[in-house]
Amino acid sequence: MTNEIESIIDSNLETIARAEDVLKKYAYLLTEGEVVDRFCRENNHTRKDYEQMIDKYEKIYEQVMNEVPFFIRMSMINIDCCAVKKKLLAICCEIIKKKLVVSISDIVGQNCQKITKQIDLLREYIKPRADSVEKLVELEAAIERIKKRITWHTLLRTLCLAHFAWHTLLSTLCLAHFA
């Protein structure tokens, strides 16, 4: 009888140890928001950098979903881990939706404001009509200078970043909905 009880206790302790290892594996998520905040404050990141960060946290979300148990089942009791699992999943969603996607949206907004300002400056500059050949040449040169600054590449990059942000936000909302 004593051996049977010891066997049950050992089995329960092993189960708890395995669950503890899984929970420790994801404990870093509790402070990961600060890491992402620093990343977002640095304005030198590309779309690819954001894609990698979002992919990273989507994978972590999936891992938490698959690895962290809702309950730890032992011989006589169940330990409820739902709150812990929900918290870890919520952190991943918050990092993606409220930090990375918002940061991308801010960058897109800033780029749009810059482009709009350049277009407004162009309109102001070419408002006066050319009353001489020199003025016409000067206005055409100004148009060419601004065209060089507002390249299709810049516009396309801004639109791609905006598209990526919306796609990521929708994906994350779907993940959060089914969690």
FENWO-V642487 format. One record per residue. N is the residue number from 1. RES is the residue in one letter. PSI is psi as a letter, one per 40 degrees, with the letter a starting at -180 (NA if undefined). OMEGA is omega in radians with two decimals (none if undefined). NEAR is the number of other ideal C-beta (glycine too) atoms within 8 Angstrom. Layout:
BEGIN
n & res & psi & omega & near
N & RES & PSI & OMEGA & NEAR
N & RES & PSI & OMEGA & NEAR
END
This chain:
BEGIN
n & res & psi & omega & near
1 & M & d & -3.14 & 4
2 & T & d & 3.12 & 5
3 & N & d & 3.13 & 6
4 & E & d & 3.11 & 7
5 & I & d & 3.11 & 8
6 & E & d & 3.11 & 8
7 & S & d & 3.11 & 8
8 & I & d & 3.13 & 9
9 & I & d & 3.12 & 8
10 & D & d & 3.12 & 8
11 & S & d & 3.12 & 10
12 & N & d & 3.13 & 10
13 & L & d & 3.09 & 8
14 & E & d & 3.11 & 8
15 & T & d & 3.12 & 11
16 & I & d & 3.13 & 11
17 & A & d & 3.12 & 8
18 & R & d & 3.12 & 8
19 & A & d & 3.12 & 12
20 & E & d & 3.10 & 8
21 & D & d & 3.12 & 8
22 & V & d & -3.12 & 11
23 & L & d & 3.09 & 11
24 & K & d & -3.14 & 7
25 & K & d & -3.07 & 7
26 & Y & e & -3.13 & 13
27 & A & d & -3.13 & 7
28 & Y & d & 3.13 & 6
29 & L & d & -3.12 & 11
30 & L & d & 3.11 & 6
31 & T & e & -3.08 & 7
32 & E & d & 3.10 & 10
33 & G & d & 3.13 & 10
34 & E & d & 3.11 & 7
35 & V & d & -3.13 & 8
36 & V & d & 3.07 & 12
37 & D & d & 3.09 & 9
38 & R & d & 3.12 & 8
39 & F & d & -3.10 & 9
40 & C & d & 3.13 & 10
41 & R & d & 3.10 & 6
42 & E & h & -3.02 & 7
43 & N & e & -3.05 & 5
44 & N & e & -3.08 & 3
45 & H & i & 3.14 & 7
46 & T & i & 3.08 & 5
47 & R & d & -3.14 & 9
48 & K & d & 3.11 & 6
49 & D & d & 3.12 & 8
50 & Y & d & 3.11 & 14
51 & E & d & -3.13 & 9
52 & Q & d & 3.12 & 8
53 & M & d & -3.13 & 11
54 & I & d & 3.09 & 12
55 & D & d & 3.14 & 8
56 & K & d & -3.08 & 8
57 & Y & d & 3.02 & 12
58 & E & d & 3.10 & 13
59 & K & d & 3.10 & 8
60 & I & d & 3.10 & 11
61 & Y & d & 3.13 & 13
62 & E & d & 3.13 & 8
63 & Q & d & 3.11 & 9
64 & V & d & -3.14 & 14
65 & M & d & -3.07 & 9
66 & N & d & -2.98 & 5
67 & E & d & -3.10 & 9
68 & V & h & -3.09 & 11
69 & P & i & 3.01 & 9
70 & F & d & 3.14 & 6
71 & F & i & 2.97 & 9
72 & I & h & -3.08 & 10
73 & R & h & 3.07 & 5
74 & M & i & -3.04 & 11
75 & S & d & -3.03 & 6
76 & M & e & -3.09 & 3
77 & I & i & 2.98 & 5
78 & N & h & 3.07 & 7
79 & I & h & -3.09 & 9
80 & D & h & 3.11 & 7
81 & C & e & -3.08 & 13
82 & C & d & -3.11 & 8
83 & A & d & 3.13 & 7
84 & V & d & -3.13 & 9
85 & K & d & 3.13 & 12
86 & K & d & 3.13 & 9
87 & K & d & 3.13 & 8
88 & L & d & 3.11 & 12
89 & L & d & 3.12 & 13
90 & A & d & 3.11 & 8
91 & I & d & 3.13 & 12
92 & C & d & 3.12 & 14
93 & C & d & -3.14 & 13
94 & E & d & 3.13 & 10
95 & I & d & -3.10 & 13
96 & I & d & -3.01 & 15
97 & K & d & -2.96 & 13
98 & K & e & -3.12 & 7
99 & K & c & -3.05 & 13
100 & L & d & -3.12 & 15
101 & V & d & 3.10 & 14
102 & V & d & 3.12 & 10
103 & S & d & 3.10 & 10
104 & I & d & 3.14 & 14
105 & S & d & 3.10 & 10
106 & D & d & 3.13 & 8
107 & I & d & 3.12 & 10
108 & V & d & 3.11 & 12
109 & G & d & 3.12 & 8
110 & Q & d & 3.12 & 8
111 & N & d & 3.11 & 12
112 & C & d & 3.10 & 9
113 & Q & d & 3.12 & 8
114 & K & d & -3.14 & 8
115 & I & d & 3.12 & 12
116 & T & d & 3.13 & 8
117 & K & d & 3.12 & 8
118 & Q & d & 3.11 & 11
119 & I & d & 3.11 & 10
120 & D & d & 3.09 & 8
121 & L & d & 3.10 & 9
122 & L & d & 3.13 & 11
123 & R & d & 3.12 & 8
124 & E & d & -3.08 & 7
125 & Y & d & -3.08 & 8
126 & I & e & 3.11 & 9
127 & K & d & -3.12 & 5
128 & P & i & 3.14 & 5
129 & R & i & 3.11 & 3
130 & A & h & 3.13 & 8
131 & D & e & 3.08 & 4
132 & S & i & 3.11 & 6
133 & V & d & 3.13 & 6
134 & E & d & 3.13 & 6
135 & K & d & 3.11 & 10
136 & L & d & 3.12 & 9
137 & V & d & 3.13 & 8
138 & E & d & 3.13 & 8
139 & L & d & 3.11 & 11
140 & E & d & 3.09 & 8
141 & A & d & 3.11 & 8
142 & A & d & 3.11 & 11
143 & I & d & 3.14 & 10
144 & E & d & 3.11 & 8
145 & R & d & -3.12 & 8
146 & I & d & 3.08 & 12
147 & K & d & 3.12 & 8
148 & K & d & 3.13 & 7
149 & R & d & 3.12 & 7
150 & I & g & -3.11 & 10
151 & T & i & 3.06 & 8
152 & W & d & 3.12 & 5
153 & H & d & 3.13 & 6
154 & T & d & 3.13 & 10
155 & L & d & -3.13 & 10
156 & L & d & 3.12 & 8
157 & R & d & 3.12 & 10
158 & T & d & 3.12 & 12
159 & L & d & 3.11 & 8
160 & C & d & 3.12 & 9
161 & L & d & 3.11 & 14
162 & A & d & 3.11 & 11
163 & H & d & 3.13 & 8
164 & F & d & -3.13 & 12
165 & A & d & 3.14 & 12
166 & W & d & 3.13 & 8
167 & H & d & -3.14 & 8
168 & T & d & 3.13 & 13
169 & L & d & 3.13 & 10
170 & L & d & 3.11 & 8
171 & S & d & -3.11 & 9
172 & T & d & 3.10 & 13
173 & L & d & 3.09 & 9
174 & C & d & 3.10 & 8
175 & L & d & -3.10 & 11
176 & A & d & -3.13 & 10
177 & H & d & -3.09 & 6
178 & F & e & -3.14 & 5
179 & A & NA & none & 8
END
